[in-house]
Amino acid sequence: MNAELQSWLGGQIQSLKDQNLYKVPKILESPAGGRVHMNGKQVINLASNNYLGLANHPKVREAALKSIDEWGVGAGAVRWIGGTMAVHDELERRLAKFKHTEAVLVFTSGFTANSGAIPAVVTDKDVIISDELNHASIIDGVRLGSARYKKSDGFVYPHKDMEALEKILQSTQSFQKRMIITDGVFSMDGDIAPLPDIVALSEKYNAFVMIDDAHASGVLGKNGAGSTSHFDLYGRVDIQLGTLSKALGVVGGYIAGSAVLKDWLINRGRPYLFSTAHPPMVAAALIAALDVMETDPEPMRRLWENTRWWKKALAEEGFDTMGSETPITPVYVGDEGAAQAMERALWDEGVYALSIVFPTVARGKARIRTMPSAAHTQGDLEEALSAFKKVRDKMAAIA
């Protein structure tokens, strides 16, 4: 091994530790759920994106197991070379119907969907206009393209600031195409993008809109169809990203839009072109998850019932949830060291909830991010609330 590289890596890790930014993943030792076994102990899991509890749903598990007998365990190739099985094709047709779009193209993850779609639809004659709190996968996808995009050049607008967005649109009319991109639900704050205003401005100034609906999928809209359903904007959002790894409980991402967009991404979406297809049991499990979402309203009802209770209970105890409108419920701390200390203390009390620190959020804006789900019972949330209160009181006493 190269000694210089190893020394540099060790120094960088120590720097993260010194700044209270170092992360060590815990190991999940049971199926995903409201209560799980991690690192040898049972804890209430408030850090999962398994919004609807579908990751361990009997129908989803059964579909995955059945598909192994029919299809085997691997596709054996990249999608366009020969790895697209009938079950992949069926999943895309089902998703297109679910999203009320002409077509859907599935990628191996939401991250690769962004890094495949964004660079493919812009050129060096275009500009990308982005919300300042957009997800890292959006930012990386934007950087991979040749369009102009930099904040220093004035192409990033303050969070949800529609006056600023309009000014940028007015100042960018010389570009060939103007792409507005935003999260539907912002993953660290839990608030919802003002999509009707964004769409109205895009139509006024002849721009087009891409929305990353990762945290709106399964959470907002009819049967969890997402932001366009939530705001009744069918046919007015050009590119929609959805995830298959959160509320649907499995793994993957997709781009929903026109048939010609899908055709273009099949030919120019690099992660699609160079990644082996999902194992067929993934596609089969996702079809079953869609069936549950479309026919059983109970998981979404429980998700929102738990979400409303959790937010109200935290607020009544004086915790700052930062204006969250969705199940993503941050508890504001501020200092990075205090946030990491709170995470450790909550763990000791049997609650797994992560501290979110720079660079995921701005310096001095650390928080504990909590995620109530359909898999939690009322007792789980009551116990978690008691732990939050106990930890806060202990930390206040120490301070």
N, C-alpha and C positions, 0 to 999 in steps of 0.2 A: 504493500500500500504506500501511496505517496504521503510522506510525513507532513509536508507543507499543507496539503489538502486536509488531512485529519486534524492538524493543529488549528486551521482556520475554522473548520466545522465546530470543534470543541469551543473555540472562543466565541463563535456566534451563539451557540446554545447557552453559554454562561451569560452572555449579554441579555438574552431573553429572560433568563432566570432573575437577573439583577433588576430588570424592568417590570417584573411580575407579569410577563407575557408568555411564559413557558407552559406548554400543554402536554399532558400525558393521558392518552385515551384509556378508558376503563374497558374491561372485557365483559361483554354480555354473555351470560352462561345459561340463558333460557330463551324461549320464544319472546318476541316483542309483545309488550302489553302494558297495562297500567302499573302493575307490580312485577318486578323482574329480579333475577339473580345477576349480580354484577360483582366481580372481584370477591366472590365468596360470601356475599351477604345479600339479603333481600332488601330492596329499596323501592320506594314509589318513584316511578320514572316520569319526570317532567321535562325530559330533554328529547323526546322522540317526535318525528314528523308523521308517525302512524296515526293520523287524525281520526280515521274512522274505524280503527282496530282491524283492518282487513289483512294485515300482514300474517295473521294467524287464524283467519276465518276458515271454518270447515269447508265451505264450498270452494274457496280459493286453493286450499291445500289439496282437496280432492282432484281438482282440475289439473294441477301441476303433476300429481302422481300418475293420473290416468294418461297424461300426454307422453310420459316416459315410455310406456308400453307401445304407444302409437308412433312416436317420432324419434325415440332415443334421447340422448342427453346433449347433443350438440348439433349445430347447423352445418359445421364443417367448412364454411367459406364466408367470405365477404358477401353482403347482400347481392350486389350486382353480378358477382361472378357465378353464383349458384347457391347462395345461402338463404335465399328467400323461400321459405316453405309456405304452404297454403295457410298455415296457422298465423304466420306473420301478416300475410295479405288480409286475412279475416280481421285481425286486430286493427289494422289501419282503416279498413272499411267501417268497422264498428266505431272507432274513434272519430272519424269524419262525420258520421251520422250524429254522434253524441255532441260534437262541437258545432253542428250546423254549418259545416264548410264543405267545399267540393272534395277536398283530399287531405290526407295526413301522411307524413313520413316519420317513421319511428327511428330514433337514434338510441345508442346504448346508454345514454344518460342525458339529463337536462343540460349539464355542462357542455357536452359535446354537441347537443342540438344548437346551443347558442354559438359555439365556436365554429359550427358548420354553416349555419344559416346567415349569420350577420355578415361575414366577409364575402359571401357568395352573392349578395344582392346589392352591393355598393362597389363603386370604382373611385379612382382618384379625382374624379370630377364631382363627387358627391360630398355631403356632410351628414354626420350623425349628431343628433341633438338628444342629450341624455339627462335624466334626473340625477342629481348628485349622490343620492343614496341607493342607486341601482346595485344589484348583486354583483359579486366578483366575477361570475361567469359571463355576465353581460359586458363588463369592463374588459375582460380578456378577449371576448369575441370581437368587440369593437377594435381593440388594438391589433388584432390579426388582419383586419381589413385595410384597404388603401384609402378610405375616405378620411376627410378631416374630422377631428373629434375633440381636440384637447380643451380642457377647462381654461387653460391660459389663453386660448384663442377665443374664448367666449361662447363655447358650444355646449357647456354644461349649465343647466339652470338650477337655482336653489330649489330645495325639496318642495315639490308640488306647487311651485310659484308660477301661476299661469300668465301673469303679466310679464314675467321674465321670459317665459317660453315664447310668448307672442313677439316680443322684441327681437329675440334670436331669429324667429321665422322671418320677420320683416327684413333683417339684416343679411339673410342668406339666400336671397332670391336669385343671385347670380349662379348658384350651384345647379348642376343638372338635376339631381334628386336630393330631397331632404327627408331624412329618416328620423322620426321621433321614436325613442325607445324608452320604456319604463317597466318597472315591476308592476304587477297588478296588486299584490299585497307585498309590502316591504318586509323583508325577512327578519330584520333585527328590531323593528319598531312596531310591527303589526298593524300599521295603518294602511288604508286603501287608496290607490291612485285615483285622481279625479278624471277618470277615463272619458266621461261625456265631454268635458271641457277640452281635453287633449284631442279627441276626435274632431270636435267642432273646429278647433284651430287648424288641424291638419287639412281639413276640407277647405277652409277659408284660404289657406296659403299653398294649396296644392302639394302638401307633404304626404308621406305615408307613415303608418303607425305599426310598430311591433310591440307586443306586450308579452312579458315573461310572467306567465300565470302559475308558476310553480306552487306558490303557497295559496293560490285561489282555487286550484284544482281540487275538487272534492269538498270544498269549504264554502264557496260562494256560488250563487246561481242555481237554476233548477237541477236537482239531482247532483249538484256539485260541478256543473258544467263550466263554471268560471266567470271571469269578469264580464265578458260580452253578454252572457246570459243574465248576470246580476243587474247590468245596466240596460239590457235590451238593445244591444248595439250589433246585432247579427248583420253581417255583410259590410260593416263599416270599419273593421280592423283588419288590415292587410295580412299581418303575420302574427300568429299566436303560438307561443311556446307553452307546452304543458308538461308536467312531470308525471311519471309512472312510479316514482320511488317514494312518494310521500303518502297522500291519502289513498292511493290505489294499492299501496302496501307491497309492491314488488320492486322493480327497478327499470329505469329507462326514461327517455324523454321523447317529445315529438314536436313537430312543427305542423300546425294546421293552417290551411289557407286555400288558395286556388289550385286547380289541377296543373296549371302551367308553372306555378311556384314549385310544386312537388317534382315535376319533371326536371326543372332546372337544378334543384338540390340533389336529385339522383345523379346528375351529371357533374355537379360542381361542389357539392357539400363534402369536404374532405374527410371528416370523421365517418360519414356514411360510406364513402368510397374505400376507406382503408381500415375499417373495423369489422371483425367477424360478427355475424348476426347473433342476436340473443339466442340462448338455448331455447328450444321450442316450448319447454315447460314454463318459461317466463311469459311467453306470449299467451299460452293457454290460461295461466293463472290470471293474467291481466284481463282477458275476456271474461272470466268468471267474476273478477272484481267489478268490472263494468256492469255485469248482470245484477250484482248486489246493489250497486249504487242506483241503478235505474228502477229497481223493483222494490227495494226495501228502504223506506224513509227513516227507519229507526236509528241507524248509526249517525246520520246527520242531525237528527233531533237530539240525541244524547250529547253529541259534540257541542252543539250550541247551548244546550241546557247547562252542561258543565262549564262551558266558557263564561256564560253570564254569571253563574254562581261564583266562580273563581275571581273574576274581575271585581265584582261587587264586594266580596269578602276581603280582598286585598285592600281595596279603596277604604273600606270602613275601618281597617286597622292602620290606615295612614301610609300605606305603601304607594309609591308613585309608579303607575303603570304606563306613563309616557304617552297617553292618548291612544293606546292600542284599540283597534276596532275588530280584531279577529282573535282566533285562539292563541296566536303568538302574543304572549303577555310578558313584556320585560318588567323587571323590578329595578328601578334606577338606583345605582350606588354611586357612580362618579369615579372614585379612585380605584385604580387597577388592583392595587394590593388589597384593599378592603373587599373588593368583589371576589378575588380569589380566596381570601380568608373566609368569606361568607359561603362560598361553594364548599369548602372543606368542612365547615361547621354543619352545613345542611346534610352533607354526606354522613357525618357522624350521627345525625338525628334520623337517618334512614330515608333521606330525600336526595334524589339525583337531579340536580338542576345546574346547568353550566354557567360559569361566569363568562361574559363576552367582553373582550378587551381589544385594544388596538392590535393589528390593523383591521380587524373585522368591523369595529366602530372607531370613531374619532378618539384621540387621547382625552382622558378626563371624562369620557361618556360611558364608562363601564357599567354593566348591568348584569343581573341574573335573568336569564331568559327561560321562561316557563311555558309549557305547552300542554294545557289540558286537552284530553281527547275523549272519544267515545268509549275507550277502554277503561277509563277511570270510574270508580264508584264514588258515591258521595262520601263514604268513609275515607277513601284515599285522599280526597281533596281536603277534608276536614283535618286529617292527620298532617298533611303537608302544610296547611295554614298554621297549625299549632307549632310546627317546626320552624317556620319562618319567624313567627313571633318570638319564640324562645331564642333563636339565634340573634335576632335583632337586639333583644334585651341584653344578652350576654355581651355582644360587641359594644353596645352603648356603655355597659358597666366597665369594660376594659378601657375604653377610650377616656 
